[in-house]
Amino acid sequence: GISALVPVLIRCAGALNLNLDALTLKLKDDGDTIGSMYATQYAHAQLLETTLQTCYHLLQGLQQAGLLQYRHTELLHALLLLADRLNSSLVGMNPALTGSNPEFRLLWRHCLVLTCKVFRTWVQSFPLVSGGQLLQPLFRHMRVLPWHFVPGLLLLATCGTLDSLLPSVPHSFELVPGKGVEDEQTLQSQPLLMPVSTRGGGLGSVVLKALNADREQGSEDRMKVRGQFWASESVDQDWDIPEQACVQPLPSGVRDSLVNSLGRSAQTSGVAIALNLVGRVNGRRERLCMSDVSEMAALVSQCALTSDPLLHLTTVRVLEKLTHVGIPVLEAVLRLGEVALKGTSIKGGSSGSTSTGLSGDDPLQGLDGGDSVRGGAERDARDRRAVARILMLLTRFGGRGPKARRALTEHKAESLCQSVLAHNPATLPPMTVTHAIRMLTLMYCSGPHDDAGATKDEPMSVPKFRMISKALSFLINRTQEEGHLAGPAAMAAALDLLLRLNSARGMCLNLLFSTSEEAAEGAPQGSPIPVSVSCAFRLATCSQRLGRELNAADERWDNTPRGSEAEVEAEEALQAWLHVGELLVNLCQTVLPICPTAAVFLAVVLPGGLPSEAVTEEILKGVFKELFTVLQKITGRTARAETVPLRAAAFLGNLRALQGQLLDTRLGPPPATLPKEELIPPRYLGFSSGFVGNGMSHARNDDAGATPVAGNTDEVLEEIVSLFDEASELEMDADWNLVADLDAADAPADGSRQDWEFDGAAHRRKRKEALEKAEAERRAKRQKQMSQLVRVERDERPSRGMRRSSDEPSRGSAESKMPRKASSSS
């Protein structure tokens, strides 16, 4: 059976591992090592592919045989090991790491797909025990080491629905600060360190509460009230509680079919009792505790700040799955974005305590006296990039489906976007504001929030959209004196969102006029409502700046040498501003037919707002006058290129059509009343098929909440293929590379780094200073030793001379006392 296949899986996992140290040593002795290693890995990948397919069909057969659970620890560990090894070299993203053969890369990726496919089949075939037997070991495995994050989250993202873990009664998950309040109706995790900023964390707990647990207390079925979640791991009194009430992992009244068959016979009843005891012991060990869920929420929140493209995209998919089952991870991610943007308040100027907790309050509240602020986009470059990455993650999350967009709306993600719009653009990466606007577009202008085609929500809030329109208007009308100007991408995104908001007549009239809520609520249908002109958005300064930018971009394009890179860049810049102008004209063409009179439209496009005098034809012809001159000049550049002049000519034609439409509009003062039916806002705003911005994907037709079939695993292949394709595109994205720099080696801003935090630059500087100090001390000691040697030699020279002079007479006297040798003559 499967037990015979586990050693094969482990052998293949060992062969696929890249031991770079051993490879380096072998390359010195044998030049054919690379070829032999490649052939070995290719052969083991083929063996692994066949083995995983066999495991997949065996698990399907066990499910079809009627088994309610299948426990195999060695197989689970082998799958986790395979996921780690297959994600370690990332052949699907970077072909240069492990061979350049496309067949080998395809085989490697197919093995990864089959690994996720086997795990998904296992989870969905035995859903009643998947929480404790499969997901609990997965959660504990992925949190051990950082390189387990991607494979673990990938298995979780492709394992199918998690609805079998949830209680059948109404329930809710909450993220509470500190230890929380223990209650008989709640399941609470142990207090864990949850990330609350880019530089620290705070104690928090995840709590599961059954909303009508009082009515279910007498029920013997624990899974109905608690699901597959448990409060703690060590509860001694569980042995005294009846099996069906607490310990048995299966629902009340449901037992394993093998135990039931053995219990019918007197000869095998002892075996049934023994197996039942084994199941009871394993049931205590195989529990999905709330602490595991809390650590998973903390891990996903931490991964929201990652700079790794594959981990970033995998986190998006896991965030969607956890949000669907109600685990409040999205709330923690939004709080991280707020704190990274505004900073953390340090009470009393000390780094030991922060006022940023898990209560959901303003990160900067309570700043008085000696309190100070650490971090934030204005003070730390790491936080600037973190804000941009979180917005890119939330934008991709909103593009996953209608329920993801509803989750963003329910968690009030627009507050983070409005904070970004109100922030100084000079202290943020260039595309941060653009991503915030695209996120607002996804939340409110992407159609209904359910798959049925009609939303169950109340009509859209007029004050909220007036506030958003005013923020967008301030962004596109900002002058040089007021601060950093928005770029063409941000202005295009803002005008596109205004165009969508004004596409419905009811919402457009509410953005052009203001009325009292009391008069509108109490009035019957068909009655007139008193209104006054109060435009939530204006376009006067925007059109003037557009004319200046088009003129400057045209001159820059005309002055660049032909065929050079500078010409290409100048042409792209000119086309970007032409796109802004096209959106501006489309917005005006949408708003003008809804305006009751021309005076209301002039209040939007004229610098002074609503004209005080009577509207004349000369005033109407002066609208957007600054754009006509520059567009006529651009249309004459046919000698340089054809695309830009043709686009400018189409823009000029639409502008003239708008002017003619304005001349045909009814003159006169704005109306004092409007029918109540025209002021009713729509329930939702439609989704344009042409809107797929940078960092966004088409909304999926399916949803994470759909109940899958255990054998339907085609989604795994589609999900992994799309994941690697998006990762390759994200690696080449200039906006992502701008905000995905490594943070550990960055030089910190003054006063922004805390004492306990690792600082690579400071560590290298201290090490250099220590080495220089040691070298200086060694040189000084050496010089001192040399001077002592010189002094000793200088003192020893006279004494050696005196000893030499005193030794010479003694030698002479000794020679005189010796007898002389007789001569030969005598």
Summary of the structure (lengths in Angstrom):
residues: 826
radius of gyration: 37.4
end to end distance: 123.9
largest distance: 168.2
contacts: 2562
relative contact order: 0.07
helix: 60%
strand: 5%
